[in-house]
């Protein structure tokens, strides 16, 4: 399974933190799950600076992202999405969805998908419906909008900026790398902070 994080200047660090940590470490993966290759892609090989001030250097460019049903593309929020340099990754996202691959977009990245018409016939969410209508002139998918922190539909996973945890859960669920028991305990632990769920997660990970 090939997972790509698209990195661009002002990337919102917190929006992918939960899911990239789990996919990279594999510490709670169920037995027998296939290996996950996690790579950072970018418009070029040039380093970018996240909103938190961290420097990230892409390992590959957009053109090298594999178009396959086993490909997962993670699109974080950022203040620089309107730069035309990111147009190719939006085209890649549409290609992936058409080929059965998975695209997960959060915050401003959902607005860019709306610009490309990707959200006009798929269930989705974002920062708000008004946000999409205000900032995307090509958006007419109001009938498919859900007032949720994050939603999944036909390999498309979307979230608003406050939905990072649920966003991660839906991605992990889509990829089926956790057992149902482990995923439920993982989510409840980080959602509530109740230590009982941490112990349940440890038990599930040992099964």
Secondary structure, DSSP 4 states (H G I P E B T S, - for coil): -EEEEE--TT--THHHHHHHHHHHH-TTPPTTPPP-EEEEEESSSS-EE-TTS-EE--SEEGGGS--STTEEEEE---TTTTSGGGHHHHHHHHHHHHHT-EEEEETHHHHHHHHTTTTTTS-B--S-HHHHHHH-TT---GGGB--SSEEEETTEEEE-TT-HHHHHHHHHHHHT-S-HHHHHHHHHHHHH--HHHHHHHHHHHH-
